[in-house]
Amino acid sequence: MPAMRLLWIKVGGLWPANTGGRLRSLHLLSELSRRHRLSLLTTHSPGEDPQGLRRRLPDCERIVSLPYAVPKRTSPRFPLVLLRSWLSPLPVDLLKCRVRALRYEAARLMACQSIDLCVADFLVAMANIPLGAPAPLVHFSHNAEHMIWRRLCENERRRWRRALLEIEWRKMRAAEAEACRRARLTLTVSPQDQALLQALAPQAAIRSIPTGVDVQYFTPQDQPVREEELVYVGSMDWQPNEDGVLHFINNILPEIRRARPGVGLTVVGRNPSERLRRAAMAAGVRVTGTVEDIRPYLAAAAAMVVPLRIGGGTRLKIFEGLAMGKAVVSTTIGAEGLPLEHGVHFLCADQPEDFAAAVLRLLGDPEQRRCLGAAGRRLVEECYAWSRVALEFEDLLEGALDSAPNSPPQTAAEPLSD
């Protein structure tokens, strides 16, 4: 098949590659741009370097990166976005990522260039693609977003906040269903997410691809392991990560330390909140903030913990740990969407006392840690290198290009113009 002309749209930036979503997209873009004519339209926040992105993706035909800072809850702009959301059927998480300049540039590129497919990277990108776009749309869904918000709601104890989250997750569910109906193809990163979205939009074309890992970068290291050290890796400005770490500090770590008082935890990831830092300091937990390379922290730990209670999609952090030969203890939600077998590739535990017992079992059994880590490394090396995943992604894009279009796009809940 001849090279496809692709337009890839991503709100929220791609460089530096310090989140799971950015890593997944960058690896796919890198592979696709070697074989296809790829234009990338994205944004960057203050302090981020768009030139670094161009160096990382030298084979892209065109890269347009526009300055835009997504308003955070502490931003002066956030109350206005919140007010607009109350008056709109769209959730606040989508409204705050609607970028007028990005939508204009997307419309201009599709009008003046012959684009075979437009890939909307994450749900927020769909809100920046004009209705009636001339190119068929592919919705690349890294998470079943409404499920994240629903789980946030279910784990919230404050009634007033729970009521707000109830509204938000239902709005997100409606927006996700609309995106799937509008796209010629929706790609998820797990069969579980595929089933969730298919239930929302039964007539939509929805397929899943596996998560990948850079097996050349993440490899077992020959360095001493601290036998009572645990590690958690993830962007700390993503609420499910913060919730998981606080849950571990408050409900699991005390159980572990009753049996082994010297056990430590290192939390590796960008932008930890003051709330998290205070809790970590009180518990004697190390919080690094942003680091240039997470591999030394993974290599030094006896085991990796993933105590998530909220989430969607798949966790690249687990594949990175497995690629380095690390034993992993995770909740069911933490390992959701990954083809892992309990007792073979990792240990699964959901209740705090069970999670603590699993960690203690690993800390006391170096041979089990070695066996789990070796099995995990074999799995990702044989099946989940990014080059393999990209070929599956590419085949699905080509299938979407060849397929007949769906029924006419649904009317959007709100026009894309401001």
C-alpha positions in Angstrom: 0.0 0.0 0.0 1.4 3.5 -0.8 2.4 5.8 2.0 -0.6 7.4 3.8 -0.9 11.1 4.4 -1.7 11.4 8.1 -2.5 14.4 10.3 -2.0 13.7 14.0 -3.5 16.1 16.5 -2.5 16.0 20.2 -3.4 18.6 22.8 -1.2 18.9 25.9 2.1 18.3 24.3 4.4 15.4 23.5 7.8 16.6 24.7 9.5 15.9 27.1 8.3 12.3 27.1 7.5 12.3 30.8 4.0 10.7 30.8 2.7 7.3 29.7 0.5 8.9 27.1 3.3 11.0 25.6 5.6 7.9 25.4 3.0 5.8 23.7 2.3 8.5 21.1 5.9 9.3 20.5 6.9 5.7 19.8 4.0 5.3 17.4 4.7 8.6 15.7 8.4 7.7 15.3 7.5 4.3 13.7 4.8 5.7 11.5 6.7 8.7 10.2 9.4 6.4 8.7 6.9 4.9 6.3 4.2 7.5 5.9 3.8 11.3 5.2 3.0 12.5 8.7 2.0 16.0 9.9 1.8 16.6 13.6 -0.2 19.4 15.2 0.2 19.8 18.9 0.7 22.2 21.8 3.4 23.0 24.3 3.3 24.5 27.7 5.6 27.3 29.0 9.1 25.8 29.6 8.6 23.0 27.1 10.9 22.9 24.1 9.2 22.2 20.7 12.6 22.0 19.1 13.2 18.9 21.3 10.1 17.3 19.7 11.4 18.1 16.2 14.7 16.4 17.1 12.9 13.4 18.5 10.8 13.0 15.3 13.1 13.9 12.4 11.1 11.9 9.9 7.8 13.9 10.4 7.0 15.9 7.2 5.6 18.8 9.3 5.4 19.6 13.0 3.4 22.5 14.2 3.5 23.1 18.0 1.4 26.0 19.4 1.9 27.5 22.8 -0.9 26.7 25.2 -1.1 26.0 29.0 -4.0 23.8 30.0 -5.6 25.7 32.9 -5.2 23.8 36.2 -7.5 24.0 39.2 -5.3 26.7 40.7 -5.2 28.8 37.5 -7.1 32.1 37.4 -8.7 30.9 34.1 -10.1 27.7 35.7 -13.2 29.2 37.3 -14.3 30.6 33.9 -13.9 27.2 32.3 -15.8 25.6 35.2 -18.6 28.1 34.7 -18.7 27.4 31.0 -18.9 23.7 31.8 -22.0 24.2 34.0 -23.7 25.9 31.1 -22.6 23.3 28.6 -23.2 19.6 28.0 -19.4 19.2 27.7 -17.3 18.2 30.7 -14.8 20.6 32.1 -11.9 18.3 31.2 -12.7 18.8 27.5 -13.6 22.5 27.6 -10.3 23.4 29.2 -8.4 21.7 26.3 -10.3 23.4 23.5 -7.7 25.6 21.8 -8.9 28.2 19.3 -5.6 28.4 17.4 -5.3 24.6 17.2 -8.8 24.2 15.8 -8.0 26.9 13.2 -4.8 25.3 12.2 -6.4 21.9 12.0 -9.1 23.3 9.7 -6.5 25.1 7.6 -4.3 22.0 7.1 -7.2 19.8 6.1 -8.4 22.4 3.7 -5.1 23.0 1.9 -3.6 19.5 2.2 -4.8 16.2 0.9 -5.1 14.2 4.2 -6.0 10.5 4.1 -6.7 10.2 7.8 -6.7 12.5 10.8 -5.7 10.8 14.1 -7.2 12.5 17.2 -4.8 11.6 20.0 -6.9 11.3 23.2 -10.5 12.4 23.5 -9.6 16.1 24.0 -8.2 16.2 20.5 -11.6 15.3 19.1 -13.0 18.5 20.6 -10.5 20.4 18.4 -11.4 18.9 15.1 -14.1 20.9 13.2 -17.3 19.3 12.3 -17.5 18.3 8.6 -13.7 17.8 8.5 -12.9 16.5 5.0 -10.6 13.7 6.2 -11.9 10.6 7.9 -11.2 10.6 11.7 -9.5 8.0 13.9 -10.0 8.5 17.6 -7.0 7.1 19.5 -8.3 6.5 23.0 -5.6 5.9 25.6 -8.2 5.6 28.4 -11.9 5.0 28.8 -12.1 8.5 30.2 -15.6 8.3 31.7 -14.5 5.2 33.7 -11.7 7.2 35.3 -14.1 9.9 36.4 -16.7 7.4 37.6 -14.0 5.7 39.8 -13.0 9.1 41.1 -16.6 9.6 42.0 -17.0 6.2 43.7 -13.8 6.8 45.8 -14.8 10.3 46.9 -16.1 10.6 50.5 -17.1 14.3 50.4 -20.7 14.5 49.4 -20.5 17.9 47.6 -17.5 16.8 45.6 -19.0 13.4 44.8 -22.1 15.2 43.4 -19.9 17.3 41.1 -18.0 14.2 40.0 -21.2 12.4 39.2 -22.2 15.1 36.8 -18.7 15.2 35.3 -18.4 11.4 34.6 -21.8 11.3 33.0 -20.9 14.2 30.7 -17.7 12.5 29.9 -19.5 9.3 29.0 -21.8 11.2 26.6 -18.7 12.9 25.0 -16.9 9.6 24.6 -19.9 8.0 22.9 -20.2 11.0 20.6 -16.5 10.7 19.7 -16.8 7.0 18.9 -19.8 7.6 16.7 -18.1 10.5 14.9 -14.9 8.6 14.1 -14.5 6.1 11.3 -12.4 4.1 13.7 -11.7 4.2 17.5 -8.5 2.5 18.8 -8.2 1.6 22.4 -5.2 0.3 24.3 -6.9 -2.7 25.9 -9.8 -5.1 25.1 -11.5 -3.9 28.4 -11.6 -0.3 27.1 -12.8 -1.6 23.7 -15.7 -3.3 25.4 -16.6 -0.2 27.5 -16.6 2.1 24.5 -18.4 -0.4 22.3 -21.2 -0.5 24.9 -21.5 3.3 24.6 -21.6 3.3 20.8 -22.7 -0.2 19.6 -22.6 0.8 15.9 -19.1 2.3 16.0 -16.0 0.6 14.7 -13.8 0.1 17.8 -10.6 -2.0 17.9 -7.8 -2.4 20.4 -4.0 -2.5 20.2 -1.6 -3.6 22.9 0.6 -1.4 24.9 4.3 -1.4 24.0 7.6 -0.8 25.8 11.1 0.2 24.6 12.9 -3.1 25.4 16.3 -1.6 24.3 16.0 1.3 26.8 14.5 -0.6 29.7 16.7 -3.6 30.4 17.8 -5.5 33.6 20.6 -3.6 35.3 23.6 -5.1 37.0 23.6 -3.0 40.1 23.0 -3.7 43.8 19.4 -3.9 44.9 18.2 -2.4 48.2 16.4 -5.4 49.7 13.8 -3.3 51.7 13.2 -0.6 49.1 10.0 -0.3 47.0 9.4 2.1 44.1 6.3 3.7 42.5 6.6 5.5 39.2 4.1 7.8 37.6 3.2 11.4 36.9 2.1 12.8 40.2 -0.1 15.5 38.7 -2.4 12.8 37.4 -5.1 12.3 40.1 -5.2 8.5 40.0 -1.5 8.3 40.7 -1.7 10.7 43.6 -4.7 8.7 45.0 -2.8 5.4 44.6 0.3 6.7 46.5 -1.8 8.2 49.3 -3.7 5.0 49.6 -0.4 3.1 49.8 1.1 5.4 52.4 -2.0 5.5 54.6 -3.4 2.0 54.3 -0.7 -0.4 53.1 2.7 0.8 54.2 1.8 0.7 57.9 0.9 -3.0 57.5 4.2 -3.7 55.8 6.2 -1.9 58.4 4.5 -3.8 61.3 6.4 -6.8 60.0 9.5 -5.1 58.5 10.0 -1.6 60.0 12.8 -0.7 57.7 10.9 -0.9 54.4 11.1 2.3 52.4 9.3 3.7 49.4 10.5 6.0 46.7 7.9 7.9 44.6 9.2 8.9 41.2 7.3 11.3 39.1 6.7 14.9 38.1 4.8 17.6 39.9 3.9 16.0 43.3 1.4 18.1 45.2 2.0 19.7 48.6 -0.6 17.3 50.0 1.4 14.3 48.7 4.7 15.8 49.9 3.3 16.3 53.4 1.9 12.8 53.6 5.2 11.4 52.4 7.3 13.4 54.8 5.2 12.3 57.7 5.6 8.6 56.6 9.3 8.8 55.8 8.7 8.2 52.1 11.0 9.7 49.5 9.5 11.8 46.7 11.8 12.7 43.9 9.7 15.0 41.6 10.8 15.1 38.0 13.9 13.0 37.2 15.8 12.7 33.9 16.0 8.9 34.0 13.7 6.6 36.0 15.8 3.5 35.4 18.2 3.9 38.3 15.3 4.1 40.7 13.6 1.0 39.3 16.9 -0.9 39.3 17.7 -0.1 42.9 14.3 -1.3 44.3 13.5 -4.8 45.4 10.0 -4.5 44.0 7.7 -2.1 42.1 4.2 -1.3 43.6 1.2 -0.2 41.6 -1.6 0.3 44.2 -4.1 2.1 41.9 -7.8 2.4 42.7 -8.7 4.6 39.8 -7.7 4.5 36.2 -8.3 3.5 32.6 -6.4 2.3 29.6 -3.1 0.5 30.5 -0.2 1.4 32.7 3.1 1.7 30.7 4.9 1.8 34.1 4.2 -1.9 34.7 5.7 -2.9 31.3 8.7 -0.7 32.0 9.3 -2.4 35.4 8.8 -5.9 33.8 11.3 -5.0 31.0 13.9 -4.2 33.7 13.2 -7.6 35.3 11.4 -6.2 38.3 8.9 -8.0 40.4 5.6 -6.1 40.5 2.7 -6.0 43.0 -0.4 -4.4 41.6 -4.1 -4.0 42.1 -6.5 -5.4 39.5 -7.1 -1.8 38.3 -3.4 -1.1 38.1 -2.8 -4.1 35.8 -6.1 -3.6 33.9 -5.8 -4.2 30.2 -2.4 -5.9 30.4 -2.0 -9.6 29.4 -0.4 -10.6 32.8 -1.0 -13.7 34.8 -1.0 -13.5 38.6 1.8 -15.6 40.1 3.6 -15.8 36.7 4.3 -12.2 35.7 3.2 -10.3 38.8 1.3 -10.5 42.0 -2.2 -9.1 42.1 -3.8 -7.9 45.4 -6.7 -5.4 45.9 -7.3 -5.2 49.7 -4.7 -3.3 51.8 -3.9 -6.4 53.9 -3.5 -8.6 50.9 -1.4 -6.1 49.1 0.9 -5.7 52.1 1.1 -9.5 52.4 2.1 -9.8 48.8 4.9 -7.2 49.2 6.2 -8.9 52.3 6.2 -12.2 50.5 8.4 -10.8 47.8 10.7 -9.0 50.1 11.3 -12.3 51.9 11.8 -14.4 48.8 14.5 -13.1 46.4 14.0 -16.2 44.2 10.3 -15.5 43.6 11.3 -11.9 42.7 13.8 -13.2 40.2 11.3 -15.6 38.6 8.6 -13.0 38.3 11.0 -10.5 36.8 12.4 -13.0 34.3 9.0 -14.1 33.1 7.9 -10.4 32.8 11.0 -9.6 30.7 10.4 -12.5 28.4 6.8 -11.5 27.9 7.5 -7.9 26.9 10.6 -8.7 24.8 8.8 -11.4 22.7 5.4 -9.7 22.2 5.3 -6.0 23.1 8.3 -4.1 21.6 7.1 -0.9 20.1 8.0 -1.9 16.5 5.5 -4.8 16.8 2.8 -2.6 18.3 3.3 0.1 15.6 2.7 -2.5 12.8 -0.6 -3.5 14.3 -1.6 0.2 14.6 -0.6 0.8 11.0 -2.6 -2.1 9.8 -5.7 -0.8 11.5 -5.2 2.7 10.0 -4.9 1.2 6.6 -8.1 -0.8 7.2 -9.9 2.3 8.2 -8.7 4.1 5.1 -10.0 1.3 2.9 -13.3 0.9 4.8 -16.6 2.5 3.8 -17.4 5.5 6.0 -19.8 5.2 8.9 -23.2 6.8 8.8 -23.0 10.6 8.8 -21.4 12.1 11.9 -23.6 12.9 14.8 -24.3 16.5 15.6 -21.9 17.7 18.2 -23.2 18.6 21.7 -21.7 22.0 21.3 -20.2 23.8 18.3 -16.4 24.0 18.1 -16.2 27.7 17.7 -15.9 29.9 20.8 
